[in-house]
Amino acid sequence: MSTGFVISPNVLNTIHSLPEQERLSIVCTLAGEMLLGVKREEGLSPIEKVIYAIIRQHIERDTERVGSLAV
């Protein structure tokens, strides 16, 4: 992922709607990857991996969308 990224209101709403433990696991994994460049998916449960993949895909799509508007 590039150095800049977009976290849209939809992504935030999705994260906030998760149970606390899943929310913490997914946010820590996102922060580790996006801010520190560390892959930490192995600590997620199978369902958390699916949720993480969906959220990450939305962040990538939103970031690309905003980047294309800036050109």
Residue frames as a rotation matrix with the C-alpha (Angstrom) as fourth column:
MET 1
0.581 0.814 0.000 0.00
0.814 -0.581 0.000 0.00
0.000 0.000 -1.000 0.00
SER 2
0.023 -0.564 0.826 1.20
0.447 -0.733 -0.513 3.55
0.894 0.381 0.235 -0.66
THR 3
-0.840 -0.459 -0.289 2.13
0.454 -0.301 -0.839 5.99
0.298 -0.836 0.461 2.08
GLY 4
-0.756 0.644 0.120 -1.20
-0.644 -0.696 -0.317 7.80
-0.121 -0.317 0.941 1.96
PHE 5
-0.806 0.572 -0.156 -4.53
0.485 0.788 0.379 6.11
0.340 0.230 -0.912 2.45
VAL 6
-0.554 0.730 0.401 -8.18
-0.648 -0.680 0.343 7.04
0.523 -0.069 0.850 2.82
ILE 7
-0.869 0.419 -0.264 -10.45
0.495 0.712 -0.498 5.73
-0.021 -0.563 -0.826 5.53
SER 8
-0.620 0.698 0.359 -13.98
-0.131 -0.543 0.830 6.65
0.774 0.467 0.428 4.48
PRO 9
-0.400 0.586 0.704 -17.00
-0.916 -0.236 -0.324 7.06
-0.024 -0.775 0.631 6.75
ASN 10
0.599 0.630 -0.494 -18.31
-0.660 0.738 0.142 3.72
0.454 0.241 0.858 5.43
VAL 11
-0.051 -0.710 -0.702 -15.14
0.125 0.693 -0.710 1.97
0.991 -0.124 0.053 6.61
LEU 12
-0.844 -0.258 0.470 -15.36
-0.375 -0.342 -0.862 3.67
0.383 -0.904 0.192 9.99
ASN 13
0.041 0.945 0.324 -19.02
-0.997 0.019 0.071 2.71
0.061 -0.326 0.944 10.34
THR 14
0.537 0.093 -0.838 -18.19
-0.286 0.955 -0.077 -0.89
0.793 0.281 0.540 9.47
ILE 15
-0.490 -0.809 -0.324 -15.40
0.135 0.297 -0.945 -0.99
0.861 -0.507 -0.037 12.05
HIS 16
-0.743 0.234 0.627 -17.59
-0.648 -0.486 -0.586 0.63
0.167 -0.842 0.512 14.72
SER 17
0.294 0.951 -0.100 -20.36
-0.903 0.310 0.299 -1.92
0.315 0.003 0.949 14.10
LEU 18
0.001 -0.377 -0.926 -18.09
-0.079 0.923 -0.376 -4.85
0.997 0.073 -0.029 15.00
PRO 19
0.905 0.197 -0.378 -17.99
0.322 0.265 0.909 -6.40
0.279 -0.944 0.176 18.45
GLU 20
0.826 -0.555 0.096 -15.25
-0.530 -0.708 0.466 -4.87
-0.190 -0.436 -0.880 20.58
GLN 21
0.255 -0.787 0.562 -12.78
-0.047 0.571 0.820 -7.76
-0.966 -0.235 0.108 20.35
GLU 22
0.316 -0.094 0.944 -13.08
0.898 0.350 -0.265 -8.04
-0.306 0.932 0.195 16.55
ARG 23
0.957 0.079 0.279 -12.86
0.169 -0.933 -0.317 -4.26
0.235 0.351 -0.907 16.23
LEU 24
0.645 -0.759 0.082 -9.62
-0.533 -0.370 0.761 -4.15
-0.547 -0.535 -0.644 18.23
SER 25
0.129 -0.600 0.789 -8.07
0.368 0.768 0.524 -7.07
-0.921 0.223 0.320 16.35
ILE 26
0.461 0.120 0.879 -8.88
0.886 -0.010 -0.463 -5.61
-0.047 0.993 -0.111 12.95
VAL 27
0.981 -0.103 0.165 -7.83
-0.090 -0.992 -0.084 -2.05
0.172 0.068 -0.983 13.79
CYS 28
0.462 -0.864 0.199 -4.52
-0.375 0.014 0.927 -3.26
-0.804 -0.503 -0.317 15.24
THR 29
0.080 -0.401 0.912 -3.89
0.689 0.684 0.240 -5.33
-0.720 0.609 0.331 12.12
LEU 30
0.729 0.241 0.641 -4.75
0.652 -0.532 -0.541 -2.39
0.211 0.812 -0.544 9.83
ALA 31
0.912 -0.409 0.023 -2.52
-0.389 -0.846 0.365 -0.03
-0.129 -0.342 -0.931 11.82
GLY 32
0.282 -0.846 0.454 0.32
-0.018 0.468 0.884 -2.52
-0.959 -0.257 0.116 11.81
GLU 33
0.107 -0.209 0.972 0.16
0.906 0.424 -0.009 -2.93
-0.410 0.881 0.235 8.06
MET 34
0.638 0.281 0.717 -0.62
0.668 -0.665 -0.334 0.62
0.383 0.692 -0.612 6.98
LEU 35
0.930 -0.268 0.251 1.44
-0.345 -0.872 0.347 2.57
0.126 -0.409 -0.904 9.47
LEU 36
0.357 -0.823 0.442 4.29
-0.604 0.157 0.781 0.20
-0.712 -0.546 -0.441 10.27
GLY 37
0.136 -0.262 -0.955 4.40
-0.946 0.251 -0.203 -2.01
0.293 0.932 -0.214 7.17
VAL 38
-0.835 -0.398 0.381 4.06
-0.523 0.790 -0.321 -5.17
-0.173 -0.467 -0.867 9.26
LYS 39
-0.172 0.766 -0.619 1.78
-0.507 0.469 0.723 -8.02
0.844 0.439 0.308 8.15
ARG 40
-0.831 -0.092 0.549 -0.08
-0.552 0.261 -0.792 -9.38
-0.071 -0.961 -0.268 11.20
GLU 41
-0.025 0.927 -0.373 -2.99
-0.883 0.155 0.443 -11.32
0.468 0.341 0.815 9.72
GLU 42
-0.426 -0.186 -0.885 -1.87
-0.008 0.979 -0.202 -14.57
0.905 -0.079 -0.419 11.35
GLY 43
-0.997 0.028 -0.078 -3.27
0.077 -0.020 -0.997 -13.37
-0.029 -0.999 0.018 14.69
LEU 44
-0.452 0.887 -0.097 -6.79
-0.889 -0.457 -0.028 -13.03
-0.069 0.073 0.995 13.30
SER 45
-0.282 0.490 0.825 -9.52
-0.047 0.852 -0.522 -15.65
-0.958 -0.186 -0.217 13.51
PRO 46
-0.679 0.026 0.733 -10.87
0.687 0.375 0.623 -16.97
-0.259 0.927 -0.273 10.19
ILE 47
0.395 0.887 0.239 -13.91
0.918 -0.385 -0.091 -14.65
0.011 0.255 -0.967 10.29
GLU 48
0.556 -0.281 -0.782 -11.71
0.134 -0.898 0.418 -11.69
-0.820 -0.338 -0.462 11.26
LYS 49
-0.583 -0.790 0.190 -9.49
0.274 0.029 0.961 -12.43
-0.765 0.612 0.200 8.25
VAL 50
-0.268 0.581 0.769 -12.52
0.959 0.081 0.273 -12.18
0.096 0.810 -0.578 5.97
ILE 51
0.762 0.563 -0.319 -13.68
0.615 -0.785 0.082 -8.93
-0.204 -0.259 -0.944 7.58
TYR 52
0.149 -0.816 -0.558 -10.13
0.114 -0.547 0.830 -7.56
-0.982 -0.187 0.012 7.45
ALA 53
-0.659 -0.409 0.632 -9.81
0.613 0.195 0.765 -8.40
-0.436 0.892 0.123 3.74
ILE 54
0.194 0.824 0.532 -13.09
0.957 -0.278 0.080 -6.64
0.214 0.494 -0.843 2.96
ILE 55
0.811 0.090 -0.578 -12.18
0.340 -0.876 0.342 -3.53
-0.475 -0.474 -0.741 4.94
ARG 56
-0.190 -0.965 -0.181 -8.68
0.198 -0.218 0.955 -3.43
-0.962 0.145 0.233 3.44
GLN 57
-0.482 0.081 0.872 -10.17
0.869 0.166 0.466 -3.72
-0.107 0.983 -0.150 -0.05
HIS 58
0.630 0.765 0.132 -12.50
0.769 -0.639 0.032 -0.79
0.109 0.081 -0.991 0.66
ILE 59
0.541 -0.520 -0.661 -9.59
0.123 -0.728 0.674 1.32
-0.832 -0.446 -0.330 1.92
GLU 60
-0.534 -0.774 0.340 -7.55
0.433 0.094 0.896 0.52
-0.726 0.626 0.285 -1.20
ARG 61
-0.152 0.577 0.803 -10.50
0.976 -0.041 0.215 1.33
0.157 0.816 -0.557 -3.49
ASP 62
0.826 0.492 -0.276 -11.27
0.546 -0.820 0.170 4.61
-0.142 -0.291 -0.946 -1.67
THR 63
0.173 -0.857 -0.485 -7.60
0.144 -0.465 0.873 5.60
-0.974 -0.221 0.043 -1.76
GLU 64
-0.635 -0.370 0.678 -7.40
0.679 0.152 0.719 4.93
-0.369 0.916 0.155 -5.50
ARG 65
0.261 0.845 0.466 -10.62
0.945 -0.323 0.057 6.86
0.199 0.426 -0.883 -6.08
VAL 66
0.821 0.001 -0.571 -9.36
0.264 -0.887 0.379 9.92
-0.506 -0.462 -0.728 -4.20
GLY 67
-0.192 -0.979 -0.061 -5.97
0.236 -0.107 0.966 9.66
-0.953 0.171 0.251 -5.91
SER 68
-0.443 0.076 0.893 -7.57
0.893 0.127 0.432 9.67
-0.080 0.989 -0.124 -9.35
LEU 69
0.685 0.724 0.086 -9.53
0.725 -0.688 0.020 12.81
0.074 0.049 -0.996 -8.45
ALA 70
0.540 -0.547 -0.640 -6.33
0.173 -0.672 0.720 14.63
-0.824 -0.499 -0.268 -7.48
VAL 71
-0.391 -0.756 0.525 -4.74
0.667 0.160 0.727 14.14
-0.634 0.635 0.442 -10.92
